[in-house]
Amino acid sequence: MAAKRPRLAARRKSLGLSQEALAERLKVDATTVGRWESGAQTPQPWQRPRIAKQLGIGTDQLERLLDDSASQDTEPPADQATPDINHLTIIAANAASRASAEIAFPESGYRRELLGVAAALAIAATDPDSRWLPHVAMASHPLVPRRVGVADVGRLRAVTRALWELDQHRGGGACLDAAQGALVSARAMLDAPATDAVTADLQAAVGDLHTLVGWSAHDIGRHEDASRHFLAALRLGVACDDRAMVAAALYRIGRVCLHVGQPDDALRAFQLGQMDAQNVGSYADLARLHVSIAWAHALRGQPKRMLDSFARAEHELSLIEPGVAPPWASDFARSGDWDGVRAYSYTILARRPGPDTDDYAGQALTLAEKLTTVPEQGRPARSRVFDEIILAAATLRVGDRDQGMRLADRAITQVEELHSVRAVDRLDDIARAAIHLPAENADSLRDRIDALKTR
């Protein structure tokens, strides 16, 4: 059968490369290269710079070779182009105002039932009832190309990346409306004509955007709304057979459970995610899941199991090959996120009175000092604020009152600049540790924290 991407195949052949030779250079299976050239599959965005390098072309030229609709509709008309981030920000207010407010479920048993729905979807592809999925407002005139191509999906991913940056550096409250606006047009694109390969790529891209909306909602305390968007991402991952996306969605569901103090439910979500991560050999996803499992064990007061999970995560991290794993994996493999979760886990253990409390506080302090003294390049601003909170609480717990007070003041000021309920919630550790301060100083800190909770 003739290749549906003949120009991509022609470029490879012009370099004297067989499919097997190119696959070896890219560290993928030869059949994967064949599927790219036949149009049955589209390379993931994080794979494309390596492909372009091996083919001796730029990424823009590679996008044109991948765009199977190029011979028919090279670009949609200007009035039907995929919207950019500026336009999405403009329409976000209207989209957000039409979106439903968070629909409340009874707290009792809700998360357990949610996990059952997620398991049925991940394992048996059983579609959930609509009440478990987010309501996405429909735009009156969504800007959707007549035919979706690779370039359209690329623009959607670029918008999502920019919005992730906004979420990570300013908080979910700064990002959510724009992300919801982007989702309106992104969901409409799913109904537009496209090749099977582009459709699968688009489903993965829309799943990423659902994940962003969910994470931003989680960051401002809308946890049930967040879980619905993670289920929507999971559903799209199943649809496009992206099991790494399924594992990532289950990871996010588990993270919500951790935040609301339900480690047993979090462990169930992480264990489901491990099955998919293992099936696709995603060491990055496995490492992230093991780190979060350690966090859950800390909440359960099980330090030995926590340390065992961290050891497992370290092993998985050692197996990640640079350039082969998705982009977030290299960031996670650096010490920033890794040490950040370890420091927070020790902070959790230090909340419990016992013979090892001071040791746990000391461990948290050592890790937090490392993170804040030489911050990891590219570490998001919100994560750095979390580090500052851990440092302040640990300093107070080890008895350094003056320094602890200064660090606590600084951390609270940094939280005031974020649009993040999670960051405000993390300040509870400073409020707890303030017991080591004179009453006047402790009350001052707690008053500032209380003010943030009611703003």
C-alpha positions, 0 to 999 in steps of 0.5 A: 500500500502506498504511503499516505505520507509519501514526502516523509518516507521520501525524506528518509529514503533520500538520506539512505535510511531504512525504516529500521535504521531510523527507528534505531536512531530514534530508539523506537520500534521499526513498525512505529516508523512505518505507522508514521509514514502510513498515516496510521499514527502521528509522532508525539510532540516531544518526539518530533525534535529528535525526528527532525534532527535525524532527518536533517530538517527543522521542526516546521518542515517536519510538521508539513511532512506530517500534515496529511491534509497538506495536499488538500487544505494546507491552511484553513481560512483566516476566519476558521483558523485555530484560535491563539492564546490571545483570542482564547483569553478574550472568549474565556470570560463568556465561556466561563460564565456559561460553564456550570458551577461545580456540581456538588456530590455528597462527600460520603462515599463520593471518591470511592464511587469515583474510583470505581468509575475510573477503574471501569473506564480504564480497565473495561472501557466502560463509558461513565454516566454523564454526571461524572464528566465535566460540563463544557459550554458550547460556543455559539460560533467555535473557531474550528478548521474545516479539516483538522490537520497536524498543524492545528493540533500543534497550535492547540498544544502550544496554547496548552503549554502556555497556559500550563506555564501560567498555572505553574507560575501564578496559580490555577486562579490565574489560568482557569478561565482562559483554559476553559475558553480554550477547551470550548474550541478544542472540544468542537475540533473533535467533531471536525473531519480528520485522518485517523492518526490526526484524530488520535493526536487531537484526542490526546491534545484535548485530554492534555487540556482537560488535565490542565483545566482539572489541575487549575480547578484543583489548585483553587479548591474545586476538587470535584470539578477537577476529578471530572476533568481528569475522568474526561482526560482518562476517557480520551486516553482510552479512546486514542489508546494512549495508556500513558495518558490513562496512567497520568489521569489516574495519578491526578485523581490520586493527587486530589485524594491526597490533598483532601486527606484520603490516602487510602483512596489515593493509593487505589488510584495510584495502583490503577495507574501503575498497571497502565504505566507498566504496560507501556513501560513508562518509567517516568510515570512509574516514578511519579506514581511511586513518589506519590505513593510515598506521600500517601504512606506519610499521611498514613503514618507509615515511614518505612513504607514511605522510604520503600516507595521513594527507593522504588521511585529512585530506581524507576528514575534511573531507568529514564532515558533522556530524549526518549521520555516525555518532556515533563519526565526530565524535569521530574527526574531533576532534584526539584520535584523529587526533593520537594515531595520528599521534603513535604512527606517528612513535613507530614510525618513531623506533624505527629508527636513522637520520638522521631518528630524532631528527626523528621523536621530536620530531614524536611529542613535539610531538603528544603534548604537545598531546594531554596538555597540553589533552586532548580532552574525552571522550577515553577514559582508555585513549587518554589513557594511550597518549598519556602513554606516547608522551610519555614515550618521546619525551621520553626519546628527545630526551634529557630524562632527568629529565623523561622518567623522571618521565613514564615513572613516571607512565605506568607507574602509569596502566597499572597501573590499567587492565585492558589488555594492549595498554597494557602492550604499548605500554610497550615503547616506554618500555623501548626509550627507556630506553637513554638513561637511566643503567643503574640508572634504566633497569633500574628502569623495565624491572622495573616493566614486566616485572612488569606483563607477568606479573601 
